[in-house]
Amino acid sequence: EICRDKYDAVLPLVRLLLHHHKLVPFVAAVAELDLKDTQEANTVFRGNSLATRCVDEMMKIVGKHYLKVTLKPVIDEVGYPTETFFRTLKPVGYTENLRYYVDKVFREIVRSSISCPTLMCDVFYSLRHLAAKRFPNDPHVQYSAVSSFVFLRFFAVAVVSPHTFHLRPHHPDAQTSRTLTLISKAIQTLGSWGSLTKNKLSSFKESFMCEFFKTFQEEEFTESVKKFLDDVSSTESKEPSGLSEPVHLKEG
């Protein structure tokens, strides 16, 4: 309320709180304020509030290496060997190829929980329990509260804009960009199934994507998402993955 351009203050604020190990209680406090103004469970943490922006910036800083080890090999595969191949494919072949990449990205994500930074897990744990407390009669809100960040605002955004997360050196060409956009949409939809909602197919503008996505309507995908969300929003100590690296809060 004091700071007029509060979103300009988010990044330095997050860096300061990270340095002093105070980010988790701060995010929990502003998220609780955010939830007081949330009337429906399906809109939990979907807007651009101070709480969601803080978590976004935290994930960009703390989750950089996590994204790299989880997504970079697949993003590279989409961007390099297949560019010429995609141009010569017929629609059926394109769909088959797309299915292969969506499947691969999805599998990499749901088995990556061991690599998720502890700080991200602690924040997700807080958000999950705050959402469940705010909407005690909705059994799925604890999942959607976490998936709205880790799938929609982290993995899906990194897939569609790999250059902004340092997963690729430059903006992908038009064909690769279209493929990454469709993969990102599919990952968002699969991630939303953590809340067990099955009415997402209408969100696709491309008719072939609706047909394509019906192949993912299997229980195993829903269960994989739920297990992943459980794992990344748990405060139980995980085995060291050997994949962490120091977080740079200040440069230059």
C-alpha positions in Angstrom: 0.0 0.0 0.0 2.9 2.4 0.7 4.9 1.6 -2.5 3.1 3.0 -5.6 5.0 0.9 -8.1 5.1 -2.2 -6.0 5.9 -4.6 -8.8 9.1 -2.7 -9.5 10.1 -3.5 -5.9 9.4 -7.2 -6.1 12.8 -8.3 -7.5 15.0 -6.4 -5.0 12.6 -7.3 -2.2 12.8 -11.1 -3.1 16.6 -10.9 -3.3 16.8 -9.1 0.1 14.5 -11.7 1.7 16.4 -14.6 0.2 19.6 -13.2 1.6 18.2 -13.0 5.1 16.4 -16.4 4.8 13.0 -14.6 5.4 11.3 -15.3 2.0 9.1 -18.2 3.0 7.4 -16.5 6.0 7.0 -13.3 3.9 5.4 -15.2 0.9 3.1 -17.0 3.4 2.0 -13.7 4.9 1.2 -12.0 1.5 -0.3 -15.2 0.1 -2.7 -15.3 3.1 -3.8 -11.7 2.3 -4.2 -12.7 -1.3 -6.4 -15.6 -0.4 -8.7 -13.4 1.7 -9.8 -11.6 -1.5 -10.2 -14.9 -3.4 -13.8 -15.9 -3.7 -13.5 -19.1 -5.8 -11.2 -22.0 -5.4 -10.5 -22.3 -9.1 -9.0 -18.8 -9.2 -6.5 -19.4 -6.4 -3.1 -17.7 -7.3 -4.1 -17.2 -10.9 -3.8 -13.3 -10.9 -0.8 -11.0 -10.8 -0.7 -10.1 -7.1 2.3 -9.3 -4.9 2.3 -12.9 -3.6 2.3 -14.4 -7.1 5.0 -12.0 -8.4 7.2 -12.7 -5.5 7.0 -16.5 -6.1 7.6 -15.9 -9.8 10.8 -14.0 -9.1 11.9 -16.6 -6.5 11.4 -19.4 -9.0 13.4 -17.6 -11.6 16.3 -17.0 -9.2 16.3 -20.3 -7.3 15.0 -22.6 -10.0 17.4 -21.7 -12.8 19.5 -24.8 -12.4 16.5 -27.0 -11.8 15.0 -25.9 -15.1 18.3 -26.4 -16.9 18.8 -30.1 -15.8 15.1 -30.9 -16.3 14.2 -29.2 -19.6 17.3 -28.1 -21.5 18.1 -31.5 -23.2 14.5 -31.8 -24.5 14.3 -28.1 -25.6 17.6 -28.6 -27.5 16.2 -31.7 -29.2 13.1 -29.7 -30.3 15.2 -26.8 -31.6 18.0 -28.4 -33.5 17.7 -31.8 -35.2 14.0 -31.4 -36.0 13.8 -28.0 -37.6 14.2 -29.3 -41.2 12.3 -32.4 -40.3 9.2 -30.5 -39.1 9.0 -28.5 -42.4 8.7 -31.6 -44.4 6.3 -33.5 -42.2 2.6 -34.0 -43.0 0.1 -33.1 -40.3 -0.2 -36.7 -39.1 3.6 -36.9 -38.7 3.7 -33.6 -37.0 1.1 -34.7 -34.4 3.1 -37.9 -33.8 6.2 -35.9 -33.3 4.4 -33.5 -31.0 3.1 -36.4 -28.9 6.6 -37.7 -28.5 7.9 -34.3 -27.3 5.0 -33.6 -24.9 5.4 -37.1 -23.5 9.1 -36.6 -23.0 8.8 -33.1 -21.4 6.0 -34.4 -19.1 8.0 -37.4 -18.0 11.1 -35.3 -17.3 9.0 -32.9 -15.2 7.1 -35.5 -13.1 10.3 -37.4 -12.3 12.3 -34.2 -11.4 10.9 -33.6 -7.9 14.2 -34.9 -6.3 15.9 -31.9 -8.1 13.4 -29.3 -7.0 15.3 -26.7 -4.7 14.3 -27.0 -1.0 13.3 -23.3 -0.9 10.8 -23.9 -3.7 9.4 -26.9 -1.9 9.0 -24.9 1.4 7.1 -22.1 -0.4 4.8 -24.6 -2.2 4.2 -26.4 1.1 3.0 -23.1 2.7 0.9 -22.2 -0.3 -0.7 -25.6 -0.4 -1.7 -25.5 3.2 -3.0 -21.9 3.1 -5.2 -22.7 0.1 -6.6 -25.9 1.8 -7.3 -23.8 4.9 -9.1 -21.1 2.9 -11.2 -23.6 1.0 -11.6 -26.6 3.3 -14.4 -28.1 1.3 -12.5 -28.3 -1.9 -10.2 -31.4 -1.9 -8.4 -30.3 -5.1 -7.4 -26.8 -4.2 -4.2 -28.0 -2.5 -3.0 -29.3 -5.8 -4.2 -26.4 -8.0 -2.5 -23.9 -5.6 0.9 -25.6 -6.4 0.3 -26.5 -10.1 -0.6 -22.8 -10.8 3.0 -22.0 -10.0 5.2 -25.0 -10.9 3.4 -25.9 -14.1 1.7 -22.7 -15.4 4.2 -20.1 -14.3 7.4 -22.1 -14.3 7.7 -25.1 -16.6 5.1 -24.0 -19.2 6.6 -20.5 -19.5 10.2 -21.8 -19.7 9.1 -24.2 -22.6 7.5 -21.4 -24.6 10.3 -18.8 -23.9 13.5 -20.9 -23.4 15.7 -17.9 -24.3 14.4 -15.8 -21.4 15.4 -18.6 -18.9 18.8 -19.1 -20.5 17.9 -22.5 -21.9 18.6 -21.3 -25.4 21.0 -18.6 -26.6 18.4 -16.8 -28.8 14.7 -16.6 -29.7 13.7 -19.8 -31.6 12.6 -19.6 -35.3 8.9 -19.5 -36.2 8.4 -23.2 -36.7 10.2 -24.2 -33.5 8.4 -21.5 -31.6 5.0 -22.9 -32.7 6.0 -26.4 -31.6 7.2 -25.1 -28.3 3.9 -23.1 -27.8 1.9 -26.3 -28.4 4.1 -28.3 -26.1 3.7 -25.6 -23.4 -0.1 -25.6 -23.8 -0.2 -29.3 -23.4 2.0 -29.2 -20.3 -0.2 -26.5 -18.8 -3.3 -28.6 -19.4 -1.7 -31.8 -18.0 -0.5 -29.8 -15.0 -4.0 -28.5 -14.4 -5.1 -32.1 -14.0 -3.5 -32.0 -10.6 -6.9 -30.4 -9.7 -8.6 -33.3 -11.5 -10.5 -31.0 -13.9 -11.2 -32.6 -17.2 -12.9 -29.7 -19.1 -9.7 -28.1 -20.4 -9.9 -29.3 -24.0 -12.1 -26.3 -25.1 -9.1 -24.0 -24.4 -7.3 -25.2 -27.5 -7.8 -23.0 -30.6 -6.5 -25.7 -32.9 -9.0 -28.5 -33.5 -6.4 -31.1 -34.1 -5.0 -30.4 -30.6 -8.4 -31.4 -29.0 -8.2 -34.8 -30.7 -4.5 -35.0 -29.9 -5.1 -34.3 -26.3 -7.7 -37.0 -25.9 -4.8 -39.5 -26.0 -3.6 -38.1 -22.7 -6.9 -38.7 -20.8 -5.5 -41.6 -18.8 -5.4 -42.1 -15.1 -1.7 -42.6 -15.1 -1.1 -38.9 -16.2 -3.4 -37.6 -13.4 -1.7 -39.8 -10.8 1.8 -38.8 -12.0 0.9 -35.1 -11.6 -0.6 -35.6 -8.2 2.5 -37.5 -7.0 4.8 -34.9 -8.4 2.8 -32.1 -6.7 2.8 -34.0 -3.4 6.6 -34.4 -3.6 7.4 -30.8 -4.5 5.1 -29.4 -1.8 6.6 -31.6 1.0 9.0 -30.4 3.7 10.4 -33.9 4.2 14.1 -33.7 3.6 15.1 -35.1 0.2 18.3 -36.9 -0.6 20.9 -34.4 -2.0 20.6 -34.6 -5.7 24.1 -33.3 -6.5 22.4 -30.9 -9.0 22.3 -27.7 -6.9 24.5 -24.7 -7.6 25.0 -21.4 -5.7 22.3 -18.8 -6.2 23.7 -15.4 -7.3 21.7 -12.6 -5.7 24.0 -9.8 -6.9 26.2 -9.4 -9.9 28.7 -6.8 -11.0 
